[in-house]
Every structure is written in C-alpha cells, then in structure tokens.
Amino acid sequence: MRSRFNQLLRACQDLCFPPACLACGVRLPDSAGPLFCAACATDVRLVHEPLCRCCGRAFPWGAGGSHTCGPCLKKPWHFTEARAVLHYSDPVAQAVQAFKYRGSTTGLATFRLLKERLSHLDGLADLDLIVPVPLHVHKLRQRGFNQALVLARALFPGHRQRIAPSLLARTRQTISQTGLSGHERRRNLKNAFRVVFPAQVEGKRLLLVDDIFTTGSTANECASTLRRAGAQEVRVLTLARVSLE
C-alpha cells in the first residue's frame, strides 16, 4: 500500500514539477532514478574500486586490488582515507555548480542515490561525528548556505545527530582555489581553520565532508587542524573527485 502511495505521490510531483536532466536540462520521463538523461549519463561515472587506500585515486581495471599509491607512500596525508562518489566530468560539474552557486537542491536525491550504489562507502556513517568543511562567515552570508553541510545532511539522512556543523570554523577569508597550483592552494589555506570545541574532537573518529576533491589541499588542512586538536582519525568524503592525471 505504501509503495503504491509513493508511486502516486511521485507521479503527481512529476506532473507539477516536470523532472529535467541536472546537466543539460532536457525533460525526463520521470524522477524515479538519477536525474541525468541518457546522453549525459554516459559521462557520469561512479568512483569504483580499485582505489588508492589513502587518497582514493581510482586505478584502472587490471591494476590489481586497492592499494596505497606511490605519492601517498612518499608523502602521507593528515587524513586516513579520502573517498568520492563521482568522477568530476562535465555533467557532474554542471550539477554541482547548480547546487553550489545557484542553490538548486534538485540534485540532492540523485547524489544520495548514487552514493548508495557504492558499497565501500557504507561504513563511513559509523564514525563518531560528520564534519562539513566550513565557509568563512562572509562567504556564508553571501551564498546563504554551506554546501558541505547541505550535502552531509543529504548523503547521511539517518545520521543527522552526528553532523557537527559548528565544530570546525574558517578563521580567515581565503581567495578562491580555482586556478591555483597545488603549492598555491596549500599556502592559501595555511592556518585557515580552527576547532571551536576541542573537547568534542579529542579521541574521536571524524568524517570530513566537502563537495569536490581537487588536489586535496582543503581536506588535508582541515584534517591537520582536527588531528592537532586530538582527533584519533579523520576520513574524507566528497561528492566528486577531479582527476589531475
């Protein structure tokens, strides 16, 4: 009975608010699955294993099982592992930008659905706290919302009590990371974060959530700050991951 009611409710919603592709905007027949049309869906790829056990970089098929990549062996990160749901392709970029810069929440259900298809991400919600990467107060006022917080709530709807949006703060307004080199990104973010409630961090296993993993500079600086405050472990989950290779 409930399934039939949900189907009827979805049909009414689709009639009143016709679903469209998150990337190109073409009309879709219904909203039952991920909101990408057939053409765009061919370039929407989940980040499957095998992966680097640390930074989460995807290995090509035939490269063996998941293992730690060479760069991570040479220079460890402050986080234990980083994982992402999607490769940052053009359709994914369009969907993320609509969410991040235009405040569109239409794609949140799709993002959650795609995350749930990756069984290796199932254990992430079992950590003690989920920490969204914070915005500086001026950027927050300008944008009106923190996309990392909204994303954390969407990806972990049954664990909202574990989400700690005020635990980590951005202490200074940094310039946009777009277009910066890895070295410039790290310098831009140096000492840009602080733990507001150190007692809540000490000895805890934390999951850091953000929208995009590019060079990993933001995640690493946040993880460093949390580890200095006494966190036992920091893992990272982002919606998308940029391939720099």
Secondary structure, DSSP 8 states (H G I E B T S, - for coil): -HHHHHHHHHHHHHHHS--B-TTT--B-S-SSS-S--HHHHTT--B--SSBBTTT--B--TTS-S-B--HHHHHS--SSSEEEEEEE--HHHHHHHHHHHHH---TTHHHHHHHHTT-GGGGGGGGSSEEEE----HHHHHHHSS-HHHHHHHHH-GGGGGGB-TTSEEE-S-----TT--HHHHHHHHTT-EEES-HHHHTT-EEEEEEEEESSSHHHHHHHHHHHHTT-SEEEEEEEEE----
